[in-house]
């Protein structure tokens, strides 16, 4: 079982868990170069990525601020938003899962 920096609620481990957490990074909007950088650090899924701090990501060789922004953008494409950047209409809804600085917005 993968471990995140902030534990997920028990219901997240059931069959009803959101599949976006297990989405492979290769299936996101990230570039091949970025995915390769992350996979070299054993970061393979969105859940693995959410368990990393921005500082940890920036310590990866060839991973800079622009790449970090690309990661943020790719996470937003699958529904994860930094708390400071949630869409206004979505920010008013209750978040289902909170991991580090990201929220998975409820349906």
Order of alpha helices (4+ residues) and beta strands (2+ residues): alpha-alpha-alpha-alpha-beta-alpha-beta-beta
